[in-house]
Amino acid sequence: MCADRSRGTRIGVEPTAPVLVQVVRGDIVEAQHRGDVAIVGSGGALRASLGAADRLISLRSAIKPFTAVAVLMAAESTGAEMGSDAIALSAASHAGADEHVAVAEAMVERYRLDPELLVHGRPSPLRSGSSGSLLQHMCSGQHLSLLLLAQALGVDARGYDDYAHPVQKRLRAVVGELLGTDLDAAPWGMDGCAIPTYAVPLQVAAEGARRWANPDASGLSPELSAGLQRVRDAAIEHPRLIAGGGFLDTDLIRGGEGVVVAKQGAEGLCLVGAPGIGIAVHTDDGDAAARAGRVATVAALRVAGAAVARASTLDAHRVVSLPDPRGGSALARAEASQAFEALRPS
């Protein structure tokens, strides 16, 4: 184990994480997905965990609801009002459907943004339904919001992807306050959409989710709480803008009856906030098949006693079936391991 003694957090893959999800094919357990789970309650107190709650994880796109708060606060301080659809898309990793592109186009027109400044690149032309438009990229909402942040700060948006750019400095300051951590001291690297991403302990990420779902009990300043409330309300009003049909975070918000928020991040991270709790789930192998994180997150919600775990919108996520190409019954299934039986929130 390698420890970062200055922050008391665990870096790297030791100790070995428990198996959260297994793929069963007939009598064969043919794959196992290891990971960590942290469930926090009031004040970020750890209520239950599997594996290492202090393991450093990369926030990736799970940071977007918090960057949306930074943009909203700065933009509206200059009189540039943001509608709930623009706020939701700013917090999204969207599917690039017409409904998502329409909001992105409206942001460009309303705030006079230049899409050619976007650094995230174009979506793969191989993706079904993709025209290769910049605004179809899953991160276009967040990146457009960063152009708006530059505008609100009165700085040139060019280079907004640079760690030292005023946009990134403002994001670290505001998001750090929202999460209760010092992002200037956090390990960082470049995200897949070419802007900085940061590593924080899993428990810190879970507390961010709890605060997002419970802004009145966040312990934050009135200004930050109000911004977090706006982003919470936007996600609940527009769950399909956060991701799209069939995605876990959209289905969690839809099934949460107005009290649940969720955001996935690349490489196997999912954050869920519900009344009184925050949950962070991370799968070690990055969950390239997009199944382990879904199954593990729903299992954690069930054990935590969250009502959303029973929602019909999650039926496709509790167990992920691997289909028979002939059209028969599923040939295999990804299911939660017995490790969750030991997860007992205090």
N, C-alpha and C positions, 0 to 999 in steps of 0.2 A: 504493500500500500504506500502510495505517495501522498503525504499530507501537506496542505498549504497552512502552515502554522499561524500565519498572520491573520487568517480569517477563520481558522478552525473548521475548514470544510475539506471533504474528501475529494481528491482528484484521481481520475483514472477508473479502471474497471474493478479494482479490488475493494472490498471483498466481493466474491462472485455473487451476482444477483440471483434471487430465486426464480424458478420457472413460474411464469404467470399464465401462459397459454400453451397448449399442446395441440398438435395436429394428429388426429386419429384416423387411420384408414383401415377399416376392418378390425383385425386384432393387433394392428401395428401402430405404435406411437412413433411416427416417422419424423416429427420435427418438434422442437421445443423453443419457446421464445422466453428469454429471461428479461427481467426488468425490476423496476422499483415503483412503489406506490407511497404517496404521502397524503394523509387526510388531516386537515387542520380545522380547528374551531376558533372560538373568540380570541382575538388578539394574536392569531397565528399559532396558538398552542397546538402541538402535535397530538392528535387524538388517536391515531393508529398509523402503522406503516408496515410495508413489506420491503425487505432489502434495506438500503441506506437512504434515509430521508435527507441526509446532508450531502448526497452525491451531487457533484456539479453536473448540470445538464445545460445544453445550448437552447436558448429560448426560441430561436428561429421565428417562424410566423406567429407563434403564440404571443409574441410581444405586441402584435398589431392593435389590440383594443387599448393598450396603454399609450402607444404612440398616437392613437387617434385622440386621446385626451389632451396631449400636448398640442396637437394641431388645433383642436377645437378652441382651447383656451386662448391661444395666440391669435387665431384668426378673428374670433369674435371680439377680442379686445380692440381690434382695429375697425370693427363695424362690418366685417365680412361674415354674414350669418350662414350657418351650415344647417341644411335640412337633415332630417333623420336618415334619409336614404344615402346622402353623401357621407354622413358619419358612419353608417353601417359598412359602406363599401371601403371606407378608409381603414376599417378594422378587419377586412376580409381577405381570405385566400379563395377567390371565386373561380367558378367553372368556365368563365368566359362566354356564358350564354348571352342571348340578346338582352335579357333583363339587366345583366351586369354591365354590358357595354353601353347601354342607354344611359345609365347613371354616370358612368365615366365620361361619356360625351357631354352630358349636362354639366359636369364639374369643369371640364375644359372650357365650355362656353361661358358659364356663369362667372368664373374667376379669371378668365383670360389666361389660361395656362398653356404652355407650349409642350405638346406631347413629345416633340423631338428631343427634349431635354431628359426624358426618362431613360434610366440606365439599366432597367431590368431586361432589356432585350425583347425579342418577339417570342410568342408561344410556338411550340413545335408545329410545323405544318402537317405533321403526321397525326396530330390529335384530331379526333373526330369533330367535324364542324368548324375547325379553325381556319380562318382566312389569313392568319399570320399578322393580324392587326396588333399594334402595340397595346391597344386598350383591351384586347382579349387576354392579355397576360394575367395570370392569377393574382399578381401583386400590383396591378395598375392602380387600384383604388388607394392603397397606401402610398405609392410613389407620387401620385397626383397630389395627395394631401401634403406630402413633403415639399412639393413645389409651392403649394399654398402657404406652408409654414415659412418658407424662405421669403415669400412675398410679405407675409405679416411681420417678419423680422426686419424687413427692409434691406435684404442682402441678395446678391446674385445667386440664383439657384444652381448655376453651373458648379459642378463639383460637390453637390449635396451628398454624394456617396462617400466623401472623404471623412475619415474619423475626426479630423480637426475642423471640419466645416461647422459654421454656426448652427446649422440645422441639426447635426449630429450631437453637438454640445447641448443644445436645448433638449433633445430627446433624452440624453443620458440624465440630465438634471431632473426632468419631470418624471420620467419612467422610474428612475431610482427612488424618488419620493413615493411614488405609487406602490412600489414593491417593498419599500423599506430596506433598500440596500444601496451601496455605493457603486454605481456602474462605472465610474471613472477608475475604480480599482479592480474591476472585474476582468477576467480573461476575455479576449474577444477575437473574432475572425470575420471573414466576409461571408455573408449569407449567399444562398443560391441566386438571389435577385440582386446581388452586387452592392449591398449596403452592410454596414457593420452589424454583427449579432453578438450577443453576450452570454456568458455562462454564469448561472446562479445556482445555489442549492435547490434541490427539488422542493423542499419545504417552503422556501421563499416563493417559488412559482405557485405553489398551492395557496399560499396566503394572498398572492395577487388575485387569484381566481375568487377567493372568498370575498375580498374587498370589492371586486367588480360586481359580484352578485348582491352584496350587502353594503352599499356605499354609506348608508346611514350609520353603520356600525364599523366603519373602516378605520376610525381613529385619525383620519386625515384632516387637513384644513378644510374649512367650508368650501373654498374655491375648488380644490381638488376633488372633494366629494361630489360637488355639483357636476363637475366635468365627467366623472366616472358614472354618475347617474344618467347623464345624457347618452353616453356610449352604451350603457346597459339597456336603456329604453329603446335605443335605435336597433340594437341586435334583436331584441325581443319583438319589435315591430316588423323587422325585415329579416327573418331567419334565413331565407333563401339567398339573400345578398351576402351573408357571411361565408357561404360555401356554395350550396346548390342542392338540388334534389338528390337524395340518397347518401349524402355525406353525413358523418357522425355528428359534427358540431351543429349543423342545421337541424338534424333530427332530434338532438338533445334539446335544443331551444324550443322547437315546435312542440315537443312532448312535455315541456316543463311548465306549461300553463301560466306563463308570465313571470316565473320566479327563478328560472335557470338560464345561465349563460355558459357558453363553451367555445373553446378555440383550440384547434389542433396546430401543431408545429411540425415541420419536417423532422425526419429521423426518429419517429416513434414517440412524440410528445403529445399529450392531450391535457388541457386544463378545463375543469368544470367548476363553476360556482353555483351553489344552491343555498336555500335559506340556512344560515348559520354555519355553513361548511365550505371548504375549498378542497378540491382534489386535484392532484397532479399525478399522472401516470406516464412512465417513460419505459420504452422497450429497448434493450441494449443493442439489438441487431438492426435498428433503424426501421423495422417493419415495412420493408419494401413491398410486400404483398398487400399492405393496408388491411390487415385482418387482426393481428395480435392486439394492437392498441385499442381497437374498437371493442373487442371481447373483454379485455382487461378493464377498460374504463367502465363498462356497464356492470361488470362483476363488482368493482369497487363501489359503485353507487348503490348496488343492491345491499352489500354488506354494511354500508354506511346508513342504510335505512332511508335513502332519498326516494321520495315518491316517484320521481321521474324514471327510476329503474323499471317501473311497471308499465310505462307508456307504450302503446302499440307502435309508435314511431320507431322504437328501438328493436322491434322484432327481428330485423335483419342483422342486428349487431350483437345480440346475446351469444349466438353461435353462428359462425360463418361457414356456410356449406360450400364445398367444392363440387361443382356439378359433374354429372355424367354427360359426356358429349353426345351420347345416344338419346338423351332426353329422359332417362330413368331417374331413380332416386339418387341423391347425392352420394358420391363415392368416398368422400372424406369430410371431416369437419374440424374447424378450429374452435376449441372450447376452453373455458377457464380451468386452471389447474386446482388441485386441492389446497394449494397455498392460501387461497382466499378464505378457507375455513378458519385460518388462524388470525385473520384480520378482524379484530374486535374493537371498534371504537370505544374509547373511555367516555 
